[in-house]
């Protein structure tokens, strides 16, 4: 089976934010179920952007960023290049978005017949309401 992971899961895990144990539990469950993890290649750019923001906000020392980055890339995720831009644009339009970032994850999930897992509540509610395969990772 296949799962698409949002960058925010790996960032939360790497930064050890309060949701990290929830992400760790889910990753363990996926490993036990022999699920393969996938994401658009965009994931690494989004993760780098998130780390840049926490460094700029003074919440993370710049010297710590390489260690945090290694935690992110240590998670085995198959990255996919953008092959069907039209599908991403169509998903973004259905979501009423003016950017393609979240839509790239959803379009990949659709193409892999998988679910996208995210920590982004508004994205999960909006996408699920539109019939997209998106799951919010939250406590049971």
ChimeraX attribute file (.defattr): number of C-alpha atoms within 10 A of each C-alpha:
attribute: neighborCount
match mode: 1-to-1
recipient: residues
	/A:1	11
	/A:2	16
	/A:3	20
	/A:4	28
	/A:5	24
	/A:6	23
	/A:7	23
	/A:8	18
	/A:9	23
	/A:10	25
	/A:11	24
	/A:12	21
	/A:13	20
	/A:14	21
	/A:15	19
	/A:16	13
	/A:17	10
	/A:18	10
	/A:19	16
	/A:20	17
	/A:21	14
	/A:22	17
	/A:23	23
	/A:24	15
	/A:25	11
	/A:26	16
	/A:27	17
	/A:28	13
	/A:29	12
	/A:30	16
	/A:31	12
	/A:32	9
	/A:33	10
	/A:34	11
	/A:35	15
	/A:36	14
	/A:37	20
	/A:38	23
	/A:39	23
	/A:40	25
	/A:41	16
	/A:42	19
	/A:43	24
	/A:44	18
	/A:45	12
	/A:46	16
	/A:47	22
	/A:48	17
	/A:49	12
	/A:50	16
	/A:51	23
	/A:52	15
	/A:53	13
	/A:54	15
	/A:55	16
	/A:56	12
	/A:57	10
	/A:58	10
	/A:59	10
	/A:60	16
	/A:61	11
	/A:62	13
	/A:63	9
	/A:64	11
	/A:65	17
	/A:66	11
	/A:67	11
	/A:68	19
	/A:69	18
	/A:70	11
	/A:71	15
	/A:72	23
	/A:73	13
	/A:74	11
	/A:75	13
	/A:76	10
	/A:77	18
	/A:78	12
	/A:79	15
	/A:80	14
	/A:81	11
	/A:82	15
	/A:83	9
	/A:84	12
	/A:85	13
	/A:86	11
	/A:87	18
	/A:88	22
	/A:89	19
	/A:90	14
	/A:91	23
	/A:92	21
	/A:93	14
	/A:94	15
	/A:95	19
	/A:96	10
	/A:97	13
	/A:98	9
	/A:99	13
	/A:100	17
	/A:101	16
	/A:102	20
	/A:103	23
	/A:104	25
	/A:105	29
	/A:106	29
	/A:107	27
	/A:108	25
	/A:109	24
	/A:110	18
	/A:111	11
	/A:112	14
	/A:113	14
	/A:114	19
	/A:115	19
	/A:116	28
	/A:117	23
	/A:118	22
	/A:119	19
	/A:120	16
	/A:121	13
	/A:122	10
	/A:123	17
	/A:124	20
	/A:125	15
	/A:126	15
	/A:127	22
	/A:128	15
	/A:129	12
	/A:130	13
	/A:131	10
	/A:132	20
	/A:133	19
	/A:134	25
	/A:135	19
	/A:136	16
	/A:137	18
	/A:138	13
	/A:139	8
	/A:140	4
